[in-house]
């Protein structure tokens, strides 16, 4: 678990790190401007780097998590960007190589361990509407089914990933054994342990069900992808939560995209969207293209539990800005985790899919 003094971060010139990274990559091209184009909701930094000839690239700087995971994830994504078949061959941004290897710059001092990767600019078409109509929900479902099928087909060509459901949850449990962990979660340690142990038990059952790991991006909010006028997936960016896992990891955010209130920038992670009729419409259209199994549907509950434990409880204060992290963690214990057993009804989804 990475510990960073947020007060000391204020004294770090992140653009200087990006310049240093570019010097290490190619010192023959001079940077004239670096503009922060970050979404301002997370601790990651994204920059538009412009050169003397007015060409530009995108730089991403991150300092949460582990460098090894950052390197693995971006290596896998880079192979994906080359191996995905049509119509997804240009869906992902390609990272810059140096020689025959993906270029990742690691900057370390007494305050921070930060990593920079450069992307070629990606084309963007239309943003999906904040609230989809019924036809758009079905088209979106068909596109995600086709994309997941393409990811499944190339899964054996991708580099290995050491990050998994189990390793992330064990990392959280290990953190609870430290002084920092006991202090941060002193009010909720018992609940966290109970939820982690329950998830690990269910994971063992699911692990032997034969479900394959494929590349998933998890965070499918409408600010992370673009579509064509016919609602085909055109481009996808923001790979902060990328992992190799069950395809079901994508479905909580997909339920938010198609929810009745629509996708929005307000940060709340209620379980409700998974139970909406609109999500059932999405599941039916997806299932018609790339059939789901009853085990996968049942495991959606654990996927949601994992999302709250991993991305809100474990990594929330590192990934989200402070103004969001505190609110989300309070809601995790007061609302999100208690709602799982009360509100998730697998039978409703299974019946709708005739499973």
C-alpha positions in Angstrom: 0.0 0.0 0.0 1.5 3.3 -1.1 1.7 6.1 1.5 2.1 9.6 0.3 2.1 12.9 2.3 -0.5 14.9 0.4 0.9 18.2 1.9 4.3 17.5 0.4 2.8 16.8 -3.0 2.0 20.5 -3.3 5.7 21.3 -3.7 6.1 18.9 -6.6 6.3 20.3 -10.2 4.6 17.5 -12.1 5.2 19.2 -15.5 8.9 19.1 -14.7 8.7 15.3 -14.3 6.9 15.1 -17.7 9.7 17.2 -19.3 12.3 15.0 -17.7 10.4 11.9 -19.0 10.4 13.3 -22.5 14.1 14.1 -22.4 14.7 10.5 -21.5 12.5 9.4 -24.4 13.6 11.8 -27.2 15.8 14.8 -26.5 15.8 15.9 -30.1 12.2 17.3 -30.0 11.7 20.4 -28.0 8.6 20.9 -25.8 7.0 24.3 -26.1 4.0 23.8 -23.9 2.5 21.4 -21.4 -1.2 21.7 -20.5 -2.9 19.8 -17.7 -6.1 18.2 -19.2 -6.8 16.0 -16.2 -10.5 15.3 -15.4 -9.7 16.8 -11.9 -11.5 14.0 -10.1 -8.6 11.7 -9.5 -5.0 11.8 -8.4 -3.8 10.9 -11.9 -2.4 13.7 -14.1 -3.0 13.8 -17.8 -1.2 16.4 -20.0 -1.2 17.6 -23.6 2.5 18.0 -24.6 3.0 20.2 -27.6 6.3 20.5 -29.6 7.8 23.2 -31.8 6.1 21.9 -34.9 2.7 22.1 -33.1 2.4 18.3 -33.1 1.5 16.9 -29.7 1.2 13.7 -27.6 -0.6 12.8 -24.4 1.3 12.1 -21.2 -0.1 10.3 -18.2 1.5 10.6 -14.8 0.5 8.3 -11.9 1.8 7.7 -8.4 -0.7 5.4 -6.7 -0.6 1.7 -6.5 2.5 -0.2 -7.5 4.9 0.5 -10.4 4.9 -3.2 -11.4 1.2 -3.2 -11.8 1.3 0.1 -13.8 3.9 -1.4 -16.1 2.0 -4.7 -16.5 -1.3 -3.0 -17.2 0.1 -0.6 -19.9 2.1 -3.4 -21.5 -1.0 -5.5 -21.8 -3.0 -2.5 -23.2 -0.4 -1.8 -25.7 -0.5 -5.4 -27.0 -4.3 -5.2 -27.0 -4.1 -2.0 -29.2 -2.2 -4.0 -31.8 -4.0 -7.3 -31.5 -7.7 -6.3 -31.3 -9.5 -7.3 -34.6 -11.8 -5.2 -36.7 -13.9 -3.2 -35.9 -11.9 -2.5 -32.7 -8.4 -2.3 -34.2 -8.3 1.5 -33.6 -10.4 1.6 -30.4 -7.5 2.1 -28.0 -4.8 4.7 -27.7 -1.3 3.4 -28.5 1.6 4.1 -26.2 4.9 5.3 -27.4 7.7 2.7 -27.8 11.4 3.2 -27.5 13.2 0.5 -29.5 11.2 -2.6 -29.1 9.8 -1.9 -25.7 7.0 0.2 -24.2 8.5 3.4 -22.8 7.6 4.1 -19.1 9.6 6.7 -17.2 10.0 6.2 -13.4 10.7 9.2 -11.3 11.7 8.7 -7.6 12.8 11.0 -4.8 12.2 11.1 -1.0 8.6 12.3 -1.5 7.2 10.5 -4.5 7.5 7.5 -6.8 5.8 8.6 -10.1 5.5 7.0 -13.5 5.0 8.6 -16.9 3.7 6.9 -20.1 3.1 8.7 -23.4 0.2 8.1 -25.7 -0.4 8.9 -29.3 -3.5 11.2 -29.6 -6.7 9.2 -30.1 -9.6 10.3 -32.3 -12.9 11.1 -30.6 -16.3 11.0 -32.3 -19.6 11.6 -30.4 -20.1 11.4 -26.6 -22.9 9.1 -25.6 -26.0 11.0 -24.3 -26.2 11.2 -20.5 -29.5 9.3 -20.6 -29.8 6.6 -23.3 -33.2 5.7 -24.9 -34.2 2.0 -25.2 -32.8 1.6 -28.7 -29.5 3.1 -27.6 -29.3 0.8 -24.6 -29.7 -2.2 -26.9 -27.1 -1.0 -29.4 -24.7 -0.2 -26.6 -25.2 -3.7 -25.2 -24.5 -5.3 -28.6 -21.3 -3.2 -28.9 -20.0 -4.2 -25.5 -20.8 -7.9 -26.2 -18.9 -7.7 -29.4 -16.0 -6.0 -27.7 -15.9 -8.5 -24.9 -16.0 -11.3 -27.4 -13.0 -9.7 -29.2 -11.1 -9.4 -25.9 -11.9 -13.1 -25.2 -10.5 -14.1 -28.6 -7.1 -12.4 -28.0 -6.8 -13.3 -24.3 -4.1 -15.9 -25.0 -1.9 -13.4 -26.9 -1.6 -11.0 -24.0 1.2 -10.7 -21.4 0.5 -12.1 -17.9 -0.9 -10.0 -15.1 -0.1 -10.6 -11.4 -3.0 -8.5 -10.2 -6.2 -10.3 -9.3 -9.4 -10.2 -7.2 -7.5 -12.2 -4.5 -4.3 -10.2 -4.5 -6.1 -6.9 -4.1 -8.3 -8.1 -1.2 -5.3 -9.6 0.5 -3.5 -6.3 0.1 -6.4 -4.6 1.9 -6.3 -7.1 4.7 -2.5 -6.7 5.0 -3.0 -3.0 5.3 -5.3 -3.4 8.2 -2.4 -5.0 10.1 -0.3 -1.8 9.8 -0.5 1.2 12.1 -1.7 3.4 9.3 -4.4 0.8 8.3 -5.6 0.4 11.9 -5.8 4.2 12.3 -7.5 4.9 9.0 -10.2 2.2 9.4 -10.4 2.1 13.2 -14.2 2.6 13.1 -14.8 0.0 10.4 -12.1 -2.7 10.6 -14.5 -5.4 11.7 -16.8 -4.7 8.8 -14.0 -4.6 6.3 -12.6 -8.0 7.5 -16.1 -9.6 7.3 -16.7 -8.3 3.8 -13.3 -9.3 2.6 -13.6 -12.8 4.0 -17.0 -13.2 2.4 -15.7 -12.1 -0.9 -12.7 -14.4 -0.8 -15.0 -17.4 0.0 -17.3 -16.6 -3.0 -14.2 -16.0 -5.2 -13.0 -19.5 -4.5 -16.4 -20.9 -5.7 -16.3 -18.7 -8.8 -12.6 -19.5 -9.6 -13.4 -23.1 -10.3 -16.4 -22.4 -12.5 -14.2 -22.2 -15.7 -14.7 -18.5 -16.3 -11.9 -17.0 -18.3 -10.0 -13.8 -17.5 -10.1 -11.2 -20.2 -8.9 -7.6 -20.3 -11.5 -5.3 -18.7 -11.5 -1.5 -18.2 -14.1 -1.4 -15.4 -14.7 2.4 -15.5 -17.2 2.8 -18.4 -18.6 6.2 -17.7 -19.6 8.3 -20.7 -16.5 10.5 -20.3 -14.2 7.6 -21.2 -15.4 6.5 -24.6 -16.8 7.9 -27.9 -19.3 6.4 -30.4 -20.3 6.9 -34.0 -23.6 8.3 -35.1 -24.9 4.7 -35.4 -23.8 4.1 -31.8 -20.8 1.9 -32.6 -17.9 2.0 -30.2 -15.3 4.3 -31.8 -12.6 5.0 -29.1 -11.8 4.3 -25.5 -9.4 6.1 -23.2 -8.7 6.4 -19.4 -7.2 3.0 -18.4 -6.8 3.7 -14.6 -8.8 0.7 -13.5 -7.7 -1.7 -16.2 -7.2 -5.3 -15.2 -7.4 -8.9 -16.4 -10.5 -10.4 -14.8 -14.0 -11.7 -15.5 -16.0 -9.7 -18.0 -18.5 -9.1 -15.2 -16.1 -6.5 -13.7 -17.3 -4.1 -16.5 -21.0 -4.5 -15.7 -21.5 -2.3 -12.7 -20.4 0.8 -14.6 -22.3 -0.4 -17.7 -25.4 -0.4 -15.5 -24.7 3.2 -14.5 -24.4 4.2 -18.1 -27.9 2.8 -18.9 -29.5 3.7 -15.6 -32.7 5.7 -15.5 -31.0 8.8 -14.0 -28.3 8.5 -16.6 -24.5 8.7 -16.3 -23.5 11.8 -14.3 -20.4 13.3 -12.8 -21.8 13.2 -9.2 -19.9 10.5 -7.4 -22.1 7.9 -5.7 -21.9 4.2 -6.2 -25.3 2.8 -5.2 -26.1 -0.8 -6.1 -29.5 0.2 -7.5 -28.6 0.5 -11.2 -27.9 -3.3 -11.2 -31.5 -4.0 -10.5 -33.2 -1.5 -12.9 -35.4 -2.7 -15.8 -33.2 -0.6 -18.1 -30.1 -2.7 -17.1 -32.2 -5.9 -17.7 -32.9 -4.6 -21.2 -29.1 -4.1 -21.6 -28.4 -7.7 -20.3 -30.9 -9.2 -22.7 -29.4 -7.5 -25.7 -25.9 -8.4 -24.6 -26.9 -12.0 -23.9 -28.3 -12.4 -27.4 -24.9 -11.6 -28.9 -22.5 -13.1 -26.3 -24.4 -15.4 -23.8 -23.9 -15.0 -20.1 -23.9 -17.9 -17.6 -26.0 -18.2 -14.5 -22.7 -18.3 -12.4 -21.6 -14.9 -13.9 -25.0 -13.3 -13.1 -24.8 -14.6 -9.5 -21.3 -13.3 -9.2 -22.3 -9.8 -10.1 -23.1 -9.3 -6.4 -19.5 -10.1 -5.6 -18.2 -7.9 -8.4 -20.0 -4.9 -6.8 -18.7 -5.9 -3.4 -15.1 -6.0 -4.8 -15.6 -2.6 -6.5 -16.5 -1.0 -3.2 -13.8 -2.7 -1.1 -11.0 -2.2 -3.7 -11.7 1.1 -5.4 -13.5 3.0 -2.7 -12.2 1.6 0.6 -8.7 0.4 -0.3 -7.7 2.9 -3.0 -10.2 5.7 -2.6 -8.0 8.1 -0.8 -5.2 7.6 -3.4 -7.3 7.5 -6.5 -10.0 10.2 -5.8 -9.3 13.7 -4.8 -9.9 14.3 -1.1 -13.2 16.1 -1.7 -14.6 12.9 -3.2 -12.7 10.2 -1.3 -14.1 11.0 2.2 -17.7 11.1 1.0 -17.4 7.9 -0.9 -15.8 6.0 2.0 -18.5 7.2 4.4 -21.2 6.1 2.0 -19.4 2.7 1.5 -19.9 1.8 5.2 -23.3 3.5 5.7 -25.0 2.6 2.4 -23.1 0.6 -0.2 -21.9 -2.4 1.7 -25.1 -2.8 3.8 -27.2 -2.7 0.6 -25.6 -5.7 -1.0 -27.6 -8.5 0.7 -30.7 -6.4 0.9 -31.0 -5.1 -2.7 -29.2 -7.4 -5.1 -31.6 -10.1 -6.4 -29.9 -12.5 -8.7 -33.2 -14.3 -9.3 -34.7 -11.3 -11.0 -31.8 -11.1 -13.5 -31.7 -14.9 -14.1 -35.4 -15.0 -14.8 -35.1 -12.2 -17.3 -32.4 -14.1 -19.2 -34.1 -17.5 -18.8 -31.1 -18.9 -17.0 
